[in-house]
Amino acid sequence: MKKLTEKYATWLNVRAYNQMKRSYRKNKGALRDRANLAQWGRSGKIKFFKYVQIWQGGEPELAICVERPVLPPAHLCFRENGEETTAFFDMIRRSFFYTPVDEQYFIFRPKSPSKLPRVAGYSDFAQIHQISTSAAVVLAADYERIAVLNGEVPPTIELHTWTDAVFSRLFQLGFFEAVGHVAERDELLKETENSLTMQVISSRNADDLREASRALEDLGRFLDPEHSIPEAVLIPFITGLSEAMTNVTQHAYPDNHEFEFEQIGKFWIAATANRVNQTLTVVFYDQGVSIPVTYPKLATVGWVIKYLRRALRQDQDKEFDYQNDGTYIRAALKYGSSQTKEPHRGKGLPQMRELIRTLGKGSLHIRSRGGWCNCDAKGRIKSGSSVNSIGGTLIEWRVEL
């Protein structure tokens, strides 16, 4: 038996690599189906090698992935799995803004047409079993931003392996339209057997408020075909959305703020009605400076200032950058605020809290930068902070009708 020298081991590795390539040419279909192999390169060193299907609209393509995929949480939900979900989105955001060689951001295409394109890595969405409406909206916003800034749409990878629950949620919310994979559809609402969804609306001003208002009325009628959504519920929803939109246009994207990631100055809205549990969920998200940054400048009333001084942890007790963010959100939810001093302004979040307490059913969930705040049907508030940022402000209203 021949002695296994370093030179002979390298030759064996190269031969195995070439055999793998010949096998692929003879039977592409077999290797396409979730081929996930640690193969040897010509250097004789082990490297990750996987054939994946990529899609950017049009026909899907076969590509080579040379890094192991990132595994997201199985349950992508800010309410029930907030720490893992926020950390995952923070990772996605940072990976999007990494600029590879030759400015081929997401797919490297060799000059030779006979060679397959390559992707450095991807997030394996097949690992996600459930995705909440809020998480889907944030995902659509992050994908849309990077597509606008780079002029290239991030590819959807291994779409055929995604669970039906994840694909359906993203399809209903218009995720593939938002990122440019398919043309925008005319209808704003998408109906299934037990749910009606208003797809994601992205805008830079409040002009789309009327369209969102009509969609909310349709969602209410879906839950109760014989009656429209009560004004006592609809008006606070519209007020809250209007207030959130106004805050975005006036405060969320100031010119003098240095953002960690480049912005496109938009906000995103989506809503879902579910007949099974008779719930109406409305989600609002922006990628602005966040409540913890703007609220200290807006909170000028004496008792609010006193509350913040008492509740905020001092610098000497500071454990991480965002540890006081939950307190600022809590104050905004309890007291509201407005820099304009107008009595009808700055009441959006307190009104939503009062609506939930009046109905006795529902909840309000807010995340802004690293802070989070939950309000239940009895008006009770819980707040806290995370080491990772959500990259803006997320508000989710849920009421049971």
Secondary structure, DSSP 8 states (H G I E B T S, - for coil): -----HHHHHHHHHHHHHHHHHHHHH-HHHHHTT--EEEE-TTS-EEEEEEEEEESSSS-EEEEE-S--B---SEE-TTTSHHHHHHHHHHHHHHHT---GGG--S-B--SSTTS--EES--B-GGG-SEE-HHHHHHHHHHHHHHHHHHSS---EESGGGS-HHHHHHHHHTTHHHHTTSS---S-SEEE-SSEEEEEEEEESSGGGHHHHHHHHHHHHHHH-TTS---HHHHHHHHHHHHHHHHHIIIIIS-TT---SS-----EEEEEEEETTTTEEEEEEEE-SS-HHHHHHHH--SHHHHHHHHHHS--GGG--STTTTHHHHHHHHHHH---TT--TTSS-HHHHHHHHHHHHT-EEEEEEETTEEEEE-TT--EEEEE-SS--SSEEEEEEEE-
